[in-house]
Amino acid sequence: MAKILVIHGPNLNLLGKREPQVYGNVSLEEIDRQIQQWASAHAWQVEIHQCNHEGRIVDLIGAAIGGVDGILINPAAYTHTSVAIRDALSAAAIPAVEVHVSNIHSREPFRQHSLTAAACRGQICGFGADSYRLGMEALLRLLAGGAGT
């Protein structure tokens, strides 16, 4: 049974309310339910956290060393600014997939670059709440020795 750490970054607790034209109408609670249902159907264990504070995200990644098989992370605004989260992902050396609800590459110029993606095995963005499911699926394939290894 794979154990996956899911980290939602800052302001994702506002999904479903915040800029629905960009982020859609699905709440974070619904995304978490979908993740848990999907994980259960595939006999995975998930631990889910939403953090508005960069240091807490770094702490979660560091504490995951030796305790999880993979990380699914949406660093949100920290995607574009956080060398600390990038360094934590690199240091942890746990297979990670970065996900985003919106397509960051079609947004404002400052959102088009991810500092954290280089420390992840891959990035999925632009598919709304489905980005999380697609990210989980990619992570499972990586952990099973499939595509991308």
BELTA-V420040 format. One line per field, one symbol per residue. ss: DSSP state (H for helix, E for strand, L for the rest). psi: psi as a letter, one per 20 degrees, with the letter a starting at -180 (. if undefined). burial: 1 if it has 24 or more other ideal C-beta (glycine too) atoms within 12 Angstrom, else 0. A space follows every 10 residues. Layout:
ss = ???
psi = ???
burial = ???
This chain:
ss = LLEEEEEELL LHHHLLLLLH HHHLLLLHHH HHHHHHHHHH HLLLEEEEEE LLLHHHHHHH HHHLLLLLLE EEEELHHHHH LLHHHHHHHH HHLLEEEEEE LLLHHHLLHH HLLLLLHHHL LEEEELLLLH HHHHHHHHHH HHHLLLLLL
psi = pqppppppaq iiijqihpmh hgiajprhgg gggggggggg hjlqpqppqp pipghhgggg ggiipiiqhr popnichigi inhggghggg hhkppqppqq grnhijaqhi iipphhhijr hrppqjkbhi hgghgggggg gghjjbpi.
burial = 0111111111 1101100000 0011010100 1101100110 0001011111 1001001101 1101000111 1111111111 0101110111 0101111111 1101000000 0001111011 1111100110 1111111111 011000000
